[in-house]
Amino acid sequence: ASTLKEQVEVDQQRVAKLVELYSNMKPKQAADVIANLTDDLAISVLAGMKKKNAAAIMDLIPADRARLLSEKLTGYKRR
């Protein structure tokens, strides 16, 4: 159990570093990268950002990808 907890903490630290990295990039550059991440990682990064930064990046991500990430970020399930 402690090993799993340690792994979760390491993963959270890695995501936090990515959040900081992408937050400091120009929105267009960050959008190009985040649009191509796995869904789970993209959602974790966007959720960790300030709303203003995440909104600027989401505005530049292709609409279909932004819709999918938005749905997953909110936990919305299409029927």
C-alpha positions as CSV (number, residue, x, y, z in Angstrom):
1,A,0.0,0.0,0.0
2,S,2.8,2.4,0.8
3,T,4.5,1.7,-2.6
4,L,1.2,2.6,-4.4
5,K,0.8,5.7,-2.3
6,E,4.4,6.7,-3.2
7,Q,3.8,6.1,-6.9
8,V,0.7,8.3,-6.8
9,E,2.6,11.1,-5.1
10,V,5.4,10.8,-7.7
11,D,2.8,10.9,-10.5
12,Q,1.1,13.9,-9.0
13,Q,4.5,15.7,-8.8
14,R,5.2,14.9,-12.4
15,V,1.8,16.3,-13.5
16,A,2.4,19.4,-11.4
17,K,5.7,20.0,-13.2
18,L,3.9,19.6,-16.5
19,V,1.2,22.1,-15.4
20,E,3.9,24.6,-14.5
21,L,5.7,24.0,-17.8
22,Y,2.7,24.3,-20.0
23,S,1.4,27.3,-18.0
24,N,4.6,29.2,-18.8
25,M,4.5,28.4,-22.6
26,K,2.7,30.5,-25.1
27,P,-0.9,29.2,-25.4
28,K,-0.5,28.1,-29.1
29,Q,2.6,26.0,-28.2
30,A,0.9,24.5,-25.2
31,A,-2.2,23.8,-27.2
32,D,-0.3,22.0,-29.9
33,V,1.3,19.7,-27.2
34,I,-1.7,19.2,-25.0
35,A,-4.0,18.4,-27.9
36,N,-1.8,15.3,-28.6
37,L,-1.4,14.0,-25.0
38,T,-3.5,11.1,-23.8
39,D,-6.9,12.1,-22.6
40,D,-6.1,11.4,-18.9
41,L,-2.9,13.3,-19.0
42,A,-4.4,16.3,-20.9
43,I,-7.2,16.4,-18.4
44,S,-4.9,16.3,-15.4
45,V,-2.8,19.1,-16.8
46,L,-5.7,21.3,-17.7
47,A,-7.4,20.7,-14.4
48,G,-4.3,21.9,-12.6
49,M,-4.0,25.1,-14.5
50,K,-5.4,28.5,-13.7
51,K,-8.8,28.9,-15.5
52,K,-7.4,31.7,-17.6
53,N,-4.5,29.7,-18.9
54,A,-6.6,26.6,-19.5
55,A,-9.2,28.6,-21.4
56,A,-6.6,30.2,-23.7
57,I,-5.2,26.8,-24.5
58,M,-8.6,25.1,-25.0
59,D,-9.5,27.9,-27.4
60,L,-6.6,26.9,-29.6
61,I,-7.2,23.1,-29.5
62,P,-9.2,21.7,-32.4
63,A,-13.0,21.8,-31.6
64,D,-13.6,18.1,-31.6
65,R,-10.6,17.4,-29.3
66,A,-11.6,20.4,-27.0
67,R,-15.2,19.0,-26.8
68,L,-13.9,15.5,-25.8
69,L,-11.5,16.9,-23.2
70,S,-14.2,19.2,-21.8
71,E,-16.7,16.3,-21.5
72,K,-14.1,14.2,-19.7
73,L,-12.9,17.0,-17.5
74,T,-16.5,17.5,-16.2
75,G,-17.2,13.8,-16.0
76,Y,-20.0,14.2,-18.6
77,K,-21.1,11.0,-20.4
78,R,-22.7,11.1,-23.8
79,R,-25.7,8.9,-24.2
